[in-house]
């Protein structure tokens, strides 16, 4: 007698279709994340010059020598459908104060990573990163219907690691020699994640921080993954 075949396990689907529009603009009361463009080089350089961020040892921020490649690789990732790069702007003035992105976008498994996040020095320890993270996470979980959002940072970037934990992410482990940095250092990366079941609690905590001024989370220039060999040294 042949055993009765088992029914395949079904995966719950979102009630509304997921949107993976890579040219979406995300806007809050004070921060706007709009699609990065090929002519954003001068604006990024002005933001990066505030603190000379290209000198940081644990991330890759464009300088005058690298900004063309930085933009080209980000836009190539968007063209390939795996990267959603944003310029971070002030709503009030339109000034570009940094950049961030979704990447490692996987439609079938509904997951992605938030990375390549940096802010001009004067906007660190402000509301800017908290509001940007809220906009990104809300879009990932509520519009793209992700089941997992990953964040990664350099093992030596203690401020970033602490900020990601305050965000409500769970540390999953350290990936040894995960990549080689532009200076030749073999970097160990710390990996974190937020899953869909955790999003309501994370969302509430972010809303409370924003209502209180939003500066609690923003203690680091970079709260996410800055560089990956798939996208070149300047991703």
C-alpha positions as CSV (number, residue, x, y, z in Angstrom):
1,X,0.0,0.0,0.0
2,X,1.4,3.3,-1.0
3,X,1.5,5.9,1.7
4,X,-0.8,8.9,1.3
5,X,1.3,11.8,-0.1
6,X,1.8,14.7,2.3
7,X,0.4,18.0,1.3
8,X,3.0,20.7,0.7
9,X,3.4,23.1,3.5
10,X,1.9,26.4,2.6
11,X,3.5,29.7,3.4
12,X,1.1,32.5,4.5
13,X,0.9,35.2,1.9
14,X,0.3,38.9,2.7
15,X,-3.2,40.2,2.3
16,X,-2.1,42.8,-0.3
17,X,0.5,42.2,-3.0
18,X,4.0,43.2,-2.2
19,X,5.4,46.2,-4.0
20,X,9.0,46.1,-5.2
21,X,9.1,49.5,-7.0
22,X,12.8,50.4,-6.8
23,X,12.1,54.1,-7.6
24,X,9.9,54.7,-4.6
25,X,10.3,57.9,-2.4
26,X,9.8,57.5,1.3
27,X,8.9,60.6,3.2
28,X,8.5,61.4,6.9
29,X,7.9,64.7,8.7
30,X,11.5,65.8,8.5
31,X,13.4,63.2,6.4
32,X,12.9,62.2,2.8
33,X,14.5,59.1,1.2
34,X,14.4,59.6,-2.6
35,X,16.0,57.5,-5.3
36,X,19.7,58.1,-5.7
37,X,20.6,59.6,-9.1
38,X,23.6,59.7,-11.3
39,X,24.1,63.4,-10.8
40,X,24.0,63.2,-6.9
41,X,27.8,63.2,-6.7
42,X,28.3,66.8,-5.7
43,X,25.6,66.6,-3.0
44,X,27.1,63.4,-1.6
45,X,30.5,65.0,-1.5
46,X,29.3,68.0,0.4
47,X,27.6,65.8,2.9
48,X,30.7,63.5,3.3
49,X,33.0,66.5,3.7
50,X,31.2,67.3,7.0
51,X,33.5,65.2,9.1
52,X,35.7,63.9,6.2
53,X,33.8,60.7,6.4
54,X,35.8,59.0,3.7
55,X,38.6,58.6,6.2
56,X,36.6,56.3,8.5
57,X,38.2,52.9,8.9
58,X,35.0,50.8,9.2
59,X,32.9,52.0,6.3
60,X,33.2,53.2,2.7
61,X,32.0,56.8,2.0
62,X,32.7,58.4,-1.3
63,X,35.5,60.9,-1.8
64,X,36.1,63.1,-4.9
65,X,38.2,60.2,-6.3
66,X,35.6,57.5,-5.8
67,X,32.2,59.1,-6.0
68,X,31.7,58.3,-9.7
69,X,32.3,54.6,-9.1
70,X,30.2,54.7,-5.9
71,X,27.2,56.0,-7.8
72,X,27.7,53.7,-10.8
73,X,27.8,50.6,-8.7
74,X,24.7,51.6,-6.7
75,X,22.7,52.4,-9.9
76,X,23.9,49.1,-11.5
77,X,22.5,47.2,-8.5
78,X,19.2,49.0,-8.9
79,X,19.2,48.1,-12.6
80,X,19.8,44.5,-11.7
81,X,16.8,44.6,-9.3
82,X,18.7,43.8,-6.1
83,X,19.5,47.3,-4.7
84,X,17.3,50.3,-3.8
85,X,19.6,53.2,-3.1
86,X,18.4,56.4,-1.5
87,X,19.7,59.9,-1.0
88,X,18.8,61.1,2.5
89,X,17.3,64.6,2.3
90,X,15.9,67.2,4.7
91,X,12.3,67.8,3.9
92,X,12.5,71.5,4.9
93,X,15.4,72.4,2.6
94,X,16.0,69.5,0.2
95,X,19.6,69.3,1.4
96,X,21.2,65.9,0.9
97,X,22.8,64.9,4.3
98,X,23.7,61.3,3.5
99,X,22.6,58.1,1.9
100,X,21.2,54.6,2.7
101,X,19.8,51.7,0.8
102,X,18.0,48.4,0.6
103,X,20.1,45.7,-1.0
104,X,20.3,41.9,-1.2
105,X,16.6,42.2,-2.2
106,X,15.2,38.7,-2.6
107,X,11.6,38.7,-3.8
108,X,10.9,35.0,-3.5
109,X,11.9,34.8,0.2
110,X,10.8,38.4,0.9
111,X,13.9,39.5,2.6
112,X,16.5,42.3,2.2
113,X,19.3,44.1,4.0
114,X,19.5,47.8,5.0
115,X,23.0,49.0,4.4
116,X,25.5,51.6,3.2
117,X,24.1,54.1,5.7
118,X,26.0,57.3,6.5
119,X,25.2,60.8,7.6
120,X,27.0,64.1,7.6
121,X,28.7,64.7,11.0
122,X,26.4,67.5,12.1
123,X,23.3,65.2,11.6
124,X,24.6,62.3,13.6
125,X,23.1,62.0,17.1
126,X,19.9,63.7,15.8
127,X,16.5,62.6,14.6
128,X,17.7,61.9,11.1
129,X,18.8,58.3,11.4
130,X,15.9,57.3,13.6
131,X,13.4,58.7,11.2
132,X,15.2,57.2,8.2
133,X,15.3,53.7,9.8
134,X,11.6,54.0,10.7
135,X,10.7,54.8,7.0
136,X,12.9,52.0,5.7
137,X,11.6,49.3,8.1
138,X,7.9,50.4,7.7
139,X,8.3,50.2,3.9
140,X,10.1,46.8,4.1
141,X,7.5,45.1,6.4
142,X,4.3,46.9,5.4
143,X,4.7,47.5,1.7
144,X,7.3,45.0,0.5
145,X,5.9,42.5,3.0
146,X,9.4,41.3,4.1
147,X,9.6,38.5,6.6
148,X,13.2,39.4,7.4
149,X,15.3,42.6,7.4
150,X,19.0,42.1,8.0
151,X,21.6,44.6,9.2
152,X,25.4,44.1,9.3
153,X,28.2,46.2,10.7
154,X,32.0,46.0,11.3
155,X,33.0,44.2,14.4
156,X,35.1,47.2,15.5
157,X,32.3,49.7,15.1
158,X,31.0,49.5,18.7
159,X,28.8,52.5,18.4
160,X,27.0,51.1,15.4
161,X,26.5,47.7,17.1
162,X,25.0,49.4,20.1
163,X,22.7,51.5,17.9
164,X,21.4,48.5,16.0
165,X,20.6,46.7,19.3
166,X,18.7,49.7,20.5
167,X,16.8,49.6,17.2
168,X,15.4,46.3,18.4
169,X,17.4,44.0,16.2
170,X,18.7,40.6,17.4
171,X,22.4,39.8,17.0
172,X,22.8,36.5,15.2
173,X,26.5,36.1,15.2
174,X,29.9,37.2,13.9
175,X,30.9,36.3,10.3
176,X,34.7,36.0,10.4
177,X,36.8,37.5,7.5
178,X,33.5,38.3,5.8
179,X,35.2,40.8,3.5
180,X,38.4,42.6,2.7
181,X,38.2,46.4,3.2
182,X,39.9,48.9,0.8
183,X,42.9,49.2,3.1
184,X,43.4,45.4,3.0
185,X,42.0,44.7,6.5
186,X,40.1,41.4,6.7
187,X,36.9,42.4,8.3
188,X,34.8,40.5,10.7
189,X,31.1,41.5,10.4
190,X,28.4,41.3,13.0
191,X,25.0,40.3,11.7
192,X,21.6,41.3,13.1
193,X,18.1,40.9,12.0
194,X,14.5,42.0,12.6
195,X,11.7,39.5,11.5
196,X,8.1,40.3,10.7
197,X,6.9,38.9,14.1
198,X,9.0,41.5,15.9
199,X,8.1,44.5,13.7
200,X,5.1,45.7,15.7
201,X,7.2,46.0,18.9
202,X,10.1,47.6,17.0
203,X,7.7,50.0,15.3
204,X,6.2,51.1,18.6
205,X,9.6,51.8,20.1
206,X,10.7,53.8,17.1
207,X,7.5,55.9,17.2
208,X,8.1,56.6,20.9
209,X,11.7,57.7,20.2
210,X,10.6,59.9,17.3
211,X,7.9,61.5,19.5
212,X,10.6,62.2,22.1
213,X,12.9,63.9,19.6
214,X,14.4,60.9,17.8
215,X,18.0,61.3,18.9
216,X,18.4,58.2,21.0
217,X,19.1,55.8,18.2
218,X,21.4,58.1,16.2
219,X,24.7,57.6,17.9
220,X,26.8,56.4,15.0
221,X,27.7,57.5,11.5
222,X,26.9,54.1,10.2
223,X,24.2,51.8,11.6
224,X,24.3,49.3,8.7
225,X,26.5,47.4,6.3
226,X,28.8,49.7,4.3
227,X,30.6,47.5,1.7
228,X,30.3,44.3,-0.1
229,X,32.5,42.6,-2.8
230,X,29.5,41.9,-5.0
231,X,29.1,45.7,-5.4
232,X,32.8,46.6,-5.5
233,X,35.0,48.3,-2.9
234,X,32.9,51.4,-2.7
235,X,29.5,49.8,-1.9
